[in-house]
Amino acid sequence: MGKDITINIDGKEVQTQEGEFILNAARANDIFIPAICYLTRCSPTLACRICLVEADGKQVYACNAKSKDGMNITTSTENIEKEKRAIMEVYDVNHPLQCGVCDQSGECELQNYTLEIGVDSQNYAIKDVHRPSHDWGHIHYDPGLCIVCERCTTVCKDMIGDNSLKTIKRGADALNAEYKESMPKDAYAMWNKLNKSLIGLTNGTDVLDCTSCGECAAVCPVGALVDSHFMYKSNAWELKQIPATCGHCSAGCQITYDVKATSIENPEEKIYRVMNEWNFVSLCGAGRYGFDYQNAGVTKDEDAFNNAVEAFKKADTIEFTSTITNEEAYLLQRLKEKLGVKLVNNEAKAFQSFLNNYSEVSGTALYGSDLKEAMNSNFVISVGTAIKSDNPNARYSLNNSMTVNKGAGIYFHPVKDVVVEGLAKGMMSVTHAPLQEEAVLYLILDLFANKSKLPSNVVDYLASFHSTKTVTVTETIKEKVIEIVKEMKVNEETGEEEEIEVEKSKMVPKKVSKKVKVDDNKLLEIIGADEKFMEDLEKNLKKKDSFSLLVGADLYNHPNSKNIARLVALIEKYSEFKLTMIPTLTNTLGVALICELDDEKGSYSVGYNTNGNFTLSALGDGDLDMPALNQQEGTLTSINKRVNPTNAALSYGGYELNDIANALGLESENIIDYTVQLASKAGFKAEKFDNLPNHYENDGTEVRGYLLDNVTVSTNDNEDVEKYADDKLEGSIIYLVNPVRQFSEFTNKTTELDEVSGLYMSEEFLSKSDFNEGDSVKVKNEQGELVVTVVSDNKIAGNIACLPTFDSKINSEVLFSGYRFATASIEKV
């Protein structure tokens, strides 16, 4: 985006940036310009043409016309109003009059714009064609209601990166030729396109094969695309919207739970759907469909409560997961201090240690960037994360950077990911061996760091990977060739035509071989980069000026995680890359900042959402029930370092952690009374829960909770790094990772997320093995063994099998010693 400029819209001076679309500038300043097809954060499609404005006397489309300093814009003229009226009449042609039973009725943009523009009669008509509906699994498509605005195809391509939808031929009759002369020009062009098109699937089948995020249905302005589970369940105006924060991964997405009574007979409220501010945030399938994980039907069991209090008095350890609020984490820390117990949370401890080791070099408590900045970059590198499933919004940011910003990027990971590789032409993918993440980071430092500022010992070490080698290269040169040709020419003396020989020269291509000395970077060989890596990188870096680095959980438990954390800090400090770390679970960042975590547990533990000698569980399977996150008030700390509020969508009748804390001497009426006390922990602020906002402004500004302060920490000026340990896992390798749409036992509990658990193998893996989908196999190594079912996964490739953690029936962690990769034998049972 360019410099700050001033434009004039309908007599109002508006501040914006040079190159910003007129529509976005208007929205940011609360000026209404109708637009049906355009989505913020995505490319304009010009499908609806209703955003017509006049800019400096010329009629343009506000969604793709860019602002220029001093531009004078008029949103309404006589001709523009004629066009808008005709466009809306065309959209209403043959649109079924079934608003009474349509799921979108009451929040339908076709209804809104038809009324806004005042369409009260119809001047156009054409014979309709048969358009049968399609059941696409989690999505239902009714072409009879579709206005082909292309929002669904656009968000699927530009935001999500699945590229699963496209426009296809409708098979309708051509428009009557007289309409071209009698209709307003843009209305005719729009209708002509609409009349030819429907939405179909890019795979050419009637089976939707995607990552099942449901964003296409969320952005649909009419009732054409609807979440299958919501069809004919409720009118929009009957639902009460509860603002909240998604509780499944560390993205911390803004959501609303839409609730109402279960039935006439049962007044207990039920969540019917989850909605999002889709112009500004995109949800994954877990966030959209994994909403009914509440701990239902719980009443206060006084005996179990008293047993819990006694268990806390007896315990020397509290074990817990990061699927809790900041306030609960704060209470656990207070209980640690009061009772003298250990706090054990292995995944949060690994992240906490990684942050501390990073801080020794960076001088800040937190990484400096976030996913929004990654989205706005035009070159993004991902290291150490299965980005598609670890944090879907990180993947969306990567995709949006490449599609909308015409960016490029590199995905370094041992597991080949066909979804990530298919995001865009500029997506480079390097499949390295497990344990070589350290070498990848040395390569990034070598290629991108400012070596004039990098510590000299680090520069010298990077230089040790380089040597020169002589290679033979073939190049094409132009060579001048003289040839003698015969031509007919008239003899001036005799006047007769005769044949003569003429010399002619021309440049012809010639291939020559020569030997040249080139740089040989051993790091490229170590990580298995192909011969074209540097050539492709040079091409992809052209015109790139904003860089982001995303790192994830493979690094936090890496055997050399301390050195890796220091390398990550050096890259951020001495290159142009802006760094974002992906916390592993819902509130891992909050827990890591709030709690003083211990390495080892003692002899008697209380477990919170994990097994202990006495277990508190929001899953309903422990010794004392606890509320799930959709039944709580509190805050969650997101990957974007924002402390976001979440509200209880559903009631809860049992005891809460705060009740136990009060019984142990920590007095507070409500757990959210502790929100303001979070300020005692570095980076948090003294904000009351009820004062925390949770919305977006029209210009996309996030007004949710507050941003953590990135606290400065002392360093010892030691920026040394260890030498690369030339280790790699080889043989039969397994990876601890969840499939798309599953994050934990809570997502596994929901009714709409029905992924099968087991050992996930790529189609390539299965084709080369003796295994078939559905086989029972024993997976065994020196750590332990388990028996699981083989599941075919067409979203990965290569020969690394994946074990999930979302199913408590599979004790996947028994095979791993921290690091997410391990070797194991796999045999049929």
Secondary structure, DSSP 8 states (H G I E B T S, - for coil): ---EEEEEETTEEEEEETT-BHHHHHHHTT-----SS--TTS----SS-TTEEEETTEEEETTT-B--TT-EEES--HHHHHHHHHHHHHHHTT----TTT-TTTTS-HHHHHHHHHT--S------------EEETTEEE-GGG-----HHHHIIIIII----EEEEE-------THHHHHS-HHHHHHHHHHTTEEEEETTSSSS--S----HHHHH-SSSSEEEGGGTTT--GGG-EEEEEE--SSTT--EEEEEEEES-SS--SEEEEEEE--TTT----HHHHH-------S----HHHHHHHHHHHHH-SEEEE-S-S-HHHHHHHHHHHHHH--EEE-HHHHHHHHHHHHHHHHHSBSS-S--HHHHHT-SEEEEESS-HHHH-HHHHHHHHHHHHTS--EEEEE-SSEEHHHHTS-TTEEEE---TT-HHHHHHHHHHHHS-TTTS-HHHHHHHHTTEEEEEEEEEEEEEEEEEEEEEEEEE-TTT--EEEEEEEEEEEEEEEEEEEEEEEEEHHHHHHT--TTHHHHHHHHTTT---EEEEE-HHHHTSTTHHHHHHHHHHHHHHSSEEEEE--SSTTHHHHHHH----SS--SSEEEESS--SEEEETTS-SSEE---GGG--EEEE-TTSEEEEE--SS---S--HHHHHHHTT---SSGGGGTGGGGGSTT-----GGG--EEE-TT--EEESEE----B----S-------------SSEEEE---TT--SHHHHHSSS-----SEEEEHHHHHHSS--TT-EEEEE-SS-EEEEEEEEETTEESS-EEE-SS-TTS-GGGG-SSSSEEE-EEEE-
